[in-house]
Amino acid sequence: MDLKEIQNLIKFVAKSGASEVKLEMEDIKITIKTGSEKTETTIVQQAPMGIPQMAIAAPIVPVETPVVASEAKEEVSNYIEITSPIIGTFYRKPSPDKSVFVEVGDTVSTETVVCMVEAMKLFNEIEAEVSGKIVKVLVEDGTPVEFGQPLFLVDPA
């Protein structure tokens, strides 16, 4: 089970309103608990021989979006959001001395790397996963981002 499948499972459980879901397969055990105030996910993956098992607990905090006037909301609804697949620190450049991955006005395809999100000293390249033109960068370079937080707006037209 890869990271995207786990993330999709977390989203599904959060939307379904279930209070607890347990999934056990040959090499992985996942427990997702939701409550009125928070969602908690525990993932236990079978370790290779000689290495003790490890449990990873990650609280998922829902991101609240501000209420927007109806005119602005209609304008934004024409765009597709590129969201953060993980919690971490957002970077627009591969390194401080390099140029940014994408600028406003750049055309991107589904496999274009648009930014990096650093989590636990691992730098994860984030691909656009949509085709279109970058309309707006929603996050400042070097700031923390949450799972599912919008990073860019893309005009698919």
N, C-alpha and C positions, 0 to 999 in steps of 0.2 A: 504494500500500500504506500503510495507516494504522498508527498506533502499536499498536492492539489486535491487528492481524494479525501485526505483528512480535513482540509479546509472546507471542502464542499459538505462533508458530513457535519461539521460543526455548524455551518450556516443552516443546513436542513433542520438540525435538532433545535437550533435557536428559533427558527420560524415556526416549527411544529407545536411548540408550547409544552413538549414533554419535559418532565422534571428530571429524568435520568435515563440514559441509554448506555448499554454495555454491548460491546462487540468483541468477540474472541475468534481469532483465526489461528492457524498453525503457528505463525511466528510473531503475532502481535495481539495485544489486548488493549482496547480503548474503552474508557469510561468517560462519558460526558454528563455532567450534572449541571442543571440550570436551576436558578432560584429567582425570586422577585428582584433581587438586587445584583446578582452576578451570575456568570456562567463559568464553570470550572471544567477543564479537560485534563485527564490523566492518560498518558500513553505509555504502555510498557511493551517494549519490543524484546524479543528473544535475543540474548547476547550470544556471540560466538563462544565456543568451549573455552573455559579457563577465565572468562571475564564475568564478574557478577552482573546480575540484571540491574537495570537502572529505570527509575520512574521519572517521567517528566511531567510536571504540573504547570500549566500555563493558564492564568485567569484571562478570560476574554472580556474586555470591557467594550460595550457597545459605543459606537461613535455617534454623538448627537449632531445633527445638522441644523443650522439656524433656519428659522422660518424666513422664506424669501417672498417678496411681493409677486403677485401672479404674473405680471408682465415679464419680470426677470426669470421666473421659473419656466415660462413658455420658451424663452430664448435659450435657456440652458438645456431644456428637454430635447432640443434638436441635436445635442452633442452626446458623445459616449464618454464615460469616465474610465480612465485607466486607474485602477485601485491598487493599493499595496497588498500583496499576498501574505505579508508577514509583519510582525512588529519589529521595529528597529530604527535606525537613523538613515534619513533620506539624503542621497548625494546625487547631484546632477552631473558630476565629472568622474571619470575613472580614477583620477589622481589630481592633487592640487595644481600641478603644472600643466595639465591637459585642458582642452576645451570641453564644453558641455556636450552631452550625448545628443540632445535635441534642443532647438530653439522654437519659440512661437513662430508659426508659419511654415515649419518644416513638414514635409510629407513623410509619413511612416507607414510601414507595412506590418503584418502580423508578427514578424520575427525581428523587427527593429528594436535594439536595446535603447530604452529611453532614460534609464537611471539605474542607480544601485541602492540597495537597502542593506545596511550592515547590521547583522544580528549576531551577538556573541562572537565578535571578531571574525566573522565570515562575511564576505562581501558577495551579495547575491545580485546578479544582473537581472533587471526587470524588463521583460519584453512587452511591446505595445499590445499584442494579441488582437489588435484591430487595425484596419487600414484607414487612412485619412490624413487630415492636416491638424497639427497641434494648434489649438486655439488659445489655451491658457495653461500656465503652470500654477498649480494650486498650493504648492508647498515650497517653503524657502530651503535653500541648500543647507545641510547640516542640522536640520531639525528632526525631532523624533516623530515617527508616524505609527499609527495603529493598524491592525489588521483590517482590511476593507476600506481604509481611508482613501478618498479620491486624491490622486496625485496630479493628473493632467486631464484636460478636456480636449476631445478630438472631434473634429467635424468629419463625419464619414462621407459627405457629399463629394 
